Amino acid sequence: MALATQNTVRYNKGMNKKIGVLLLLLAMGSFSYAQKFPARCSKPGFPSKGAVSRTSLRKKVRADAHLAGIKSRERLSQEMARTDRIKSIFRAYPQGQTDVHSLSGFIFQTTYQGKKEIFGVIAQHATPIPTGGGSLGSSFTARVVQNGQVVDIPAEMVQISAPTMPDLALVKFRPEDEKLLAPLTLAKQEPVLNERLSLIGFGMEELMLITDSPLLEKSLISLRFPMAGNSEDWSGLCGSPVLNEANEVVGTVTGACVKQPNPTFHTGFATRNLYLKTLVAAYHGDVEKASYPLILNGEKIVDLRPDEFISQITLRDKNNKTIFSQPIPNKFPYSTIMKHLPKAQYIELYIDQVWWTGYALVEKGILLDARYVVYDLQEKQIITDRPRRN
């Protein structure tokens, strides 16, 4: 399904009416990457099933690089190295429905307590919610590359997060399949501003490469970079890995927005690796490490579990007068909050949870076990942390 707010687009597909809204929104801006950014987009072709011709794939990427004016041996080597990443991405289909629109995902390796482990990741909004949402259940089909062949294997979602914040779901595969997978490496350091990033995934079922996209901004949860290509072709890219120049993962694509008014380009969002590591810790039941800090203006306000999200935030001045108050039905409005924060002394947070029913992802809403937190910016401490009363 394609989820769209006024400014935010996630790359799903499903309900035709919302697809129309998404495409209309994405078509609103004219692109000017050639003038402002070096970001490029190419679609080298990829088989739906059967053998993968690495030679033809590399030839196509090399030709696209030459057309873009890339001639140095070092840069061409970098372009060629990206073609090896196809072994580490997959297309995610609802179980038993590989003839429908897919989303992207990727395979990565990490170390937990000294032991190497292999996981997959998809965007959490790919799963259903009671009012609609995506189509992937806890068990789904992953179309991967094994021994140079495109094959379908079973996959299972093993750890969830809130779509409004991390928006990532951790995935596991059968042990016998893991042995044949080619996982990506998570970068140990985050990219710096203007560092060239690349993205590889499946948009509208086609392999898509977005390269030379400079890092524009870091926010609380995401890395932000310009999106190249035609927006109509992006549906399905959520869950794709964003890579640094060493082809290490720095983030996972979870959406994009079009700047208003008079948009000239789109900004892509990739959830930072911090949240993947939190999901791995939660999968192992590591309570101490299975959380992430809510940081505003460099100051930690509170620790959140992966399945928790801020459902409402209120800022008050020293006289307890409301400066800003807003429910948060979609993405956490970090930039908006930062505009009002200098005038505030108290931050009130309403913290809810998501949970998996077996069929859909549900937000608990206003329940007795939801949290109510008040943070004093002057004293730099939490002054209230209790269950929220109905």
Secondary structure by P-SEA (a helix, b strand, c coil): cccccccccccccccaaaaaaaaaaaacccccccccccbbbbbccccccccccaaaaaaaaaaaaaaaccccaaaaaaaaaaaaccccbbbbccccccccbbbbbbccccccccbbbbbcccccccccccccccccccbbbbbcccccccbbbbbbbccccccccccbbbbbccaaaaaabbbbbccccccccccbbbbbcccccbbbbbcccccccccccbbbbbbccccccccccccbbbbcccccccccccccccccccccbbbbbbbcaaaaaaaaaaaacccccccccccccccccccccccccccbbbbbcccccccbbbbbccccaaaaaaaacccccbbbbbcccccccccccccccccccbbbbbbbcccccccccccccc
